[in-house]
């Protein structure tokens, strides 16, 4: 299965297992939006991997809606 031009949202993607998943998705050509709480960590991931980033706490329902809206804007999801 090819991931080229597929879209993915990874929560907790600024470090650890989440970051590893982001790296793998990018390596396989996916368009990735990374969500994490730390803006500084996200800046580093964005600069290194060229992904879209959103600083948010995914446990907050309002933030979850914002993440979905922003993700749709960065991808072809509509």
PyMOL commands that set and color helices and strands:
alter all, ss='L'
color gray80, all
select helices_A, chain A and resi 16-27+39-49+61-74
alter helices_A, ss='H'
color red, helices_A
select strands_A, chain A and resi 7-11+31-36+52-55
alter strands_A, ss='S'
color yellow, strands_A
deselect
rebuild
show_as cartoon
